[in-house]
Amino acid sequence: MNDQIKQIAQRLAGLREVVEASPEEFAKVSGISEAEYLSLESGQKDIPVSVLHNISQKYGVDLATLMFGDEPHVSAYSLTRKGKGAIVERSKAYKYQSLGSGFIGRKADPFIVTVEPKPEDTPLVTNTHSGQEFNLIIEGRMLLHIDNKELIMNEGDSIYFDASRPHGMKALDGKKVKFLAVII
């Protein structure tokens, strides 16, 4: 597993120690089994953003702090220049670029998400998290599986949905897809 995922796992384990919570408690907040949670905290497995989001909401920790290791520090505005946001490449297939991680007390978490194409027979992984989500396709085409429906999204298409419903994304046409994702 790559170093960034191991660093996220270390921050997650550190938070759990600070709040004096058991792995069982973090697993319950995440909606997964304790064994699954421990495999994520070990850094040997990619940690879904939904897990990080649920834990950040429950324990009042900024999502960007868990993902990128940086504390927000501004309250008037946070400017992110093109291509300069903090980036986490969670796997070869998924990359998150934070667009607001420097702003204290954000009400939403905006990201540019890049999804690399996978072989057609690769199973689609879905996740859930609290809140709502907005996606706007910037480049490419994407299959969005949400709540047992499959939607094809093209450049310029957007969707706003209940993020507690199972959802997953897949790049189409053998090309990467970039989209703006705002987790609210």
Summary of the structure (lengths in Angstrom):
residues: 184
radius of gyration: 16.0
end to end distance: 28.7
largest distance: 46.7
contacts: 540
relative contact order: 0.15
helix: 27%
strand: 30%
